[in-house]
């Protein structure tokens, strides 16, 4: 898997590169500012770009802008955005094109190498990887609304994991239940939220995220 | 308070033809109207004042009349600014908040006394009397010269018709219908009329300016009033500066405490765990592993706490995108349905942005906690060098700045924006809706670079 890395802190950049290389990824470019990142993404057309939000020259949301700009040129180019903070506003902007292949995670998630690499692969494969913190905020925001209030606590839990971008198998493993039980929960959720059922994992997740983002 | 010096004439530019031929006479007529109204007004004020001794009704009537007088004076000030380019600041003494809120007859009486003891009220009254003479005289010239010029031409051409219709056959010193050798004297009205037209066109705007200066004589602040206003300003600045220093000190204490009890403590625990793990790693690798997992968890928690701390100091979206998007992000995080409209230049002064952000954040928290509202509207816009924010909810109302205590709530917001000369207005009848308006003077950073 070919990866472009955008991160301005040398230590973190090297750490991420080592981590990804150790998990069979090829880091084709590792850059430290917004314009260079955009150039690298457009030049290398990587399988996935791992991008820090805050970078030079302005030290604001340079990385996010570069990622969005790159996706404008190359629709659905997989991007995993890392940040010290997760903001719903930025999550919305990443999801806005409805194409998927995006991730938005706290930098802390790198601590768990296995989970992190799993998220990178998911995004590279066209899936999504949303930080649990983003999803928690979305659920809080939506909890006042009617249909979400009718979900059982277990269904809410499944909805949260699904929104993070996890497959039924992963959800089943996490909740220590069978995949069939998860499938039953998800079909209940889709019925209650009045969303069209879909077998495709990605489309399912995007529908849920779009619903929560409303 | 205003960026203009008091009672000063703005930079003069050449008036346009539209101003000379159309606006100056129209403004002249309007100012005549104002003068005539003043003649009525000062008699009304005088009458209601005299009714105090004869009948008590004067006591009820006079405050209303004085309010009308003040309103008229403020209108004249505004017209002087807009039409004559003479900026006149309102020189009134402010009514203290507790007196303004006092209910009943006693409060009304004391407010009346405060008004009457303000020297500017007397100057307003004197202005109303004199303006019905001086102001009207000046305005009349501006209003009539052009028209009289036009009339001169009309009478020159059509005098037989007009005089037969019974009109005066004199135009200035020219007797238009004189017969005999001087029959053609009627054409003599033309140069005179032309002189009036030219004089009117050139003097009109100047006369309107003169009227503005006349208005400033009595309606502008006296040296004493200016000094009083300055002392009030100094007192206010001293107060808000003390508030700002207190707030900042409290903020620093809070940050210190949060770091001490949070991240710092977790780092100590992490160090201890790692030390213990180091000692155990050979004999009890399993126990060492558990300790290391604990240390990793502690580092994640420390990060979370630092993140929350930074969010409280300077929110990331505010730093990245400015006030508009930061408020949109707040709306997304709120459990309520919040609609945000933003009409702002790219960036505002950073300190004002931050103050406004935390004010909106506090407002939304308040609404979520107390208002029992489901829907909130937040509007942000920037006009005339002021940032304005309104926050309207459909809750049960009954909020007030005076009711809340301490550094939290509406009073806290008022204090916080007070540092920037910002003001807050709360309208919250019992039963709702609640509308809070904030206004903070502030240059947009883009405008700033172009002027300085």
Interface residues (C-beta under 8 A of the other chain):
Chain A: X53 X54 X60 X61 X83 X84 X85 X87 X88 X89 X90 X92 X108 X111 X137 X140 X141 X143 X144
Chain B: X296 X299 X300 X303 X304 X307 X310 X311 X316 X317 X319 X320 X321 X325 X328 X329 X332 X333 X334 X335 X336 X337 X374
